[in-house]
Amino acid sequence: MLITSLVFVGVIAGVSLIAGTVTAIFRLLTDSKTLSLVSGTLAIPILLCALLACWMMTMEADDPAPGNVMIGSLIFLAVATPIAFLASHFTASFLAGRASRNVR
């Protein structure tokens, strides 16, 4: 039970850090809250889909069954996307608040 909780916390932390970093970089480069929010939210799902496509193209006979891998990927996608959205939203809001404070 403890290992499962630690894995879940690790997934949340990893997805949040990656999404927040992508959001912050896009926010600093483009000064667009919407573009940074979308890019931060979709970074993890795009990477996951690319990883799944690469695995399917290079799959070998002794690899796990494709159905199991696809179901696992879709479950991770369903868990990671809302976490990435929340992390991107909070990062973009924080950076927007910091930018308005620096202008004054």
Buried (B, 14 or more C-beta within 10 A) or exposed (E): EEEEEEEEEEBBEEBBEBBBBBBBEBBEEEEEBEBBBBBBBBBBBEEBEEEBEEBEEEEEEEEEEEEEBEEEBEEBBEBBBEBBBBBBBBBBEBBBEEEEEEEE
